[in-house]
Structure formats: structure tokens, C-alpha cells
Amino acid sequence: MIPGGHENIGAVVIGRNEGARLKRCLASVLSQIGHVVYVDSGSTDGSTDFARTLGIEALDLDMSSPFSAGRARNAGFEGLKSRLPQLEYVQFIDGDCELCEGWVEVAEAFLRSNSSHAIVAGRVKERHPERSVYNALCDIEWHRPSGDVTSCGGIFFARSEAFSSAGGFNPSMIAGEEPELCLRLRAGGMKICSLDYQMTLHDADMLHFWQWWKRTVRGGYAYAHRLSLKGRKSDAALLRATLRIWFWSLGIPGLAALAAVMIGPWALVLLLSYLVPLYRGYNGSLMQGNDRRASFRYSLFNVLGKWPELLGQMDFLFKRALGRKFTIIEHK
């Protein structure tokens, strides 16, 4: 056991070429949790070697199968269970994040006092929102309401038994695996909670438009994959989100173009309907406490994002129709 944790708590850290960010991540985890497994997805920067110098068990995913965050987290969890049979709780965290001081104690106390909950997550803040508009967008995106929620992101504190009973993550999903897991947990009668307590600092390091674009493509891909899963009843919010992607990226432009051909250019006034989602996003961001400039940018990129999200959905449908393997969409 590495000094800094309890015998019944473990952590799974996943990463791929995270460099200095992984070093910060592992240091922050080791300060609170003694049993840590790091799972690497094909790094070329010596990540696994560095983890081992800290006494951490480091696993390399088999490169013959497509990488996915869900597959990596499952492997890390199994590694923890094999070396720590008494594992009661597990903290999942990505290599581009730092675990905030005091979080583990808060999370453990919550799950001990709330037996109906399988997962608890806290606040995520962006480490450098000032470095780019894309980092700033992430910082706004991380804001989630407190209380019981339908899903969480990939960084959370979980009850080991509940995670095992649900079968872990779906390893075939390249994105959106967290809400899919939460859907299964809730179907089994368990709950997910979001606490108003700082859990992690996240370092998106998105400095270029193409990074934002590819990340947004992956988000659309995730919506389509979750909707396609057989035997799963998709929640209404997921269906509405998917329909909005198609409506705003194809429906409105197509209708405006058709009307312009049939009755004249003035029909392009239909494009003013984009003011509706722009206003909703802007107002929603203001209500979260963001300033006007940040809220406008957030709203604008939410609307622009409908086109890369559409591409992600079409990519999924194309690959599924041809029977191709689903591979990760990297944005870094």
C-alpha cells in the first residue's frame, strides 16, 4: 500500500500521452488514496514507466482491440479488485485532472450515509479557462446542478459493489459511456448525486478550433450510439437532444433553402429562428452566474456545435451500417 489512503478505497486513473498533467494527477490522487491503478491507452511519452516509479500498478491496454475510456476504466477496476478484495469504494479519474484536497473524505462520508446512491460526483473546474475560448467553454460546461441527477461525467466516486453489479462500462462506446452506465444503475434502483463541493481541476488544453470541432463530433457520435443500444430505453432528454441536432443543422437550413427556391429569397428570414437557441443558451449561462461575454460565446458555440454533432451522428450510422469497428475520436 502507498501512504495516503484507506484500505477499502482505490482509484483508477486512465490516460494517453498526458505528460505533465498525468504527473500532477497521480500526485493529487496519491495524497488521498493509497491503492491506485493506472491504465494507459498506447502512450508514447513514458507514462506507464513514470507511474511505476511511484509504486503504482500500471496496465497497458492491448492494442489489438480499439481503445475506449470505458474499456480502460473496466480494466483498472478489475486490477484493483484483484489486489484489493476488500475494495468498497473506487474513484475514477482521468489523467488530465487533479483530485482536490478533501474530496475523498466528503465522497466516502456521503455514500456511507446514503445507501441508495451508487455514485457521487462533485464540482469540476477548468485549470486554465483564460488560455482559450475553448477552455472557457469547458469551464461553463462542467457546471452541473446539485442534488440527485440522471448522470455524471467520467470522474466520480462509486460504490464498488454497485459498479460490479451493473457490469461496469460498455467497452464498445467511444464516448457517452458514463450516462449509459448511469442509466443502467438507475434502472436497478440506484441513484447518482452531484455535490456542491470541488472535486477536480480539469486541464482541457484546447487551444485550437479543430480540437473543439473534433470533440463536438465525438459528442454527436455518443448521442447516436446511446440511442442505438438494443434493449435500452433511451431517456426523453437524450431523444430531444438528438432531434435538436438534426432540426437545427439540417431541418431549418433545408426548409429555408426550399422556401427560397419556391417563393423567393425573402424566405431566408426563417434563418432568424436561430435567435431562439442563441437566446436560450445565453440566458441559461447568465443564470449560472457567467458574465455577458462568456454567455454569448457559450451560446454561439452551442448553436455552431450542431453541425459537428450531426457529422458525429452520421459517422456512427455509416460505420454501423457497414459493420465497421468503432474507434476513438481524439481531439488532443
Buried (B, 14 or more C-beta within 10 A) or exposed (E): EEEBBBEBBBBBBBBBBBBEBBBBBBEBBBBBBBBBBBBBBEBEBEBBEBBEEBEBBBBBBEEEEBBBBBBBBBBBBBBBBEEBEEBBBBBBBBBBBBBBEEBBEBBBEBBEEBEEBBBBBBBBBBBBBEBBBBBBBBBBBBEBEEEEBEBBBBBBBBBBEBBBBBEBBBBBBBBBBBBBBBBBBBEEEBBBBBBEBBBBBBBBBBBEEEBBBBBBBBBBBBBBBBBEBEEBEBBEEBEEBBEBBBBBBEBBBEBBBEBBEEEEEEBEEBBEBBEEBBEEBBEBBBEEEBEEEBBBBBBBBBBBBBBBBBBBBBBBBEBEEEEEEBEBBEBE
